[in-house]
Amino acid sequence: MRAVRVVVHGDVQGVGFRYFTRSQAGRLGLTGWVLNRPEGTVEAWAEGSSEAVEHWLAALRRGPEGSWVRLVEQSEESPQLLRGFEVRWASP
């Protein structure tokens, strides 16, 4: 089990980035959350198999159509054994 927290910089708000993030996580069997931050970035957490996390990170680096990803900061975290993947409206 691997867990990562990411902050995505660029043109990532108002383009469906959170829903893209959730969709990719669901496709890969990951759990976690995603939210827009006040300064214009998107923050997300995902946990699952290392291979699935790597595919998720690759998808976030590309982003959905209409987005422009400048930087994906990531940090390795301790898994929290979350259930599901949710779009959040405020920081956890």
N, C-alpha and C positions, 0 to 999 in steps of 0.2 A: 504494500500500500504506500502510495506516494501522495503528498499534498503540496500544492503550490499556491502562493498568493501572487497576483500580477496587478500591475498598474499600466494601462495602455494609454499612450500619449499620441496626439495627432488630431485629425478630424474624426472623432469617434462618438460624438453625441449628436442626436437628431438624425441618425442614419440607420437605426435598427441594430446597433452593435450589441446591445444587451441581449436582444432576442436571438441574434446570430450566435452569441456566446452560449446561451442556454441550449439552442438547437444542436450545436456541435457537441456539447457535453452529453446531451441525451443520446445522440447517435453513438457516442463512444462509451456509454455506461458510467459516466462520471457523476459525482454528486458535488454540490457546492452552492455558490451564489454569485451574483453579479449586480453592480450598482453604478450609477453615475455619481461622480464626485463634483462638488461645487466648482472646482477650478477647471473643469472641462475634460478631465480624464475619466476613464472607466476602470473600476477596480473589480477584481474577480478572485474567487477561490475555487479550486477544483481538487478533488481527490479520487484516486482509483489506481488502476495499474499504471506502472511507469510508462509502458508503451502507449496507453490511451492518453495519458497526460502529455506526452511528447507530441502526439497527433493534434491534440487540442491547442497546445502552444503554437504549433505551426499554422493552424487555422487562424488563430488570433493575430499572428504576424501579418497574415494576408488581409483579414477583415472582410466584411461583406461589401458588396458593390456599393459605391457611393462614399465609402470611408477612405481615409488615408492614415495608415499607421506609421508613425514616426519612430516610436520606441516602445518596446515591451520590457518593463522592469519586472523581474521575477525573484521570488525568494522561496526557498524550501521551508516548509512548515511541518509541524507534527499533525498527523491526521486527527480529525475530530469525529470521524465516523458519522458524518451527516447523512441525511436521507433526502433524496430528490435534488433538484437544482432549481433555485428560485431567483427571480428578478426581485431585487430589494429596492426600497425607496429611501433607505437611510443606512448609515454605517452600522455594522453589527456591534 
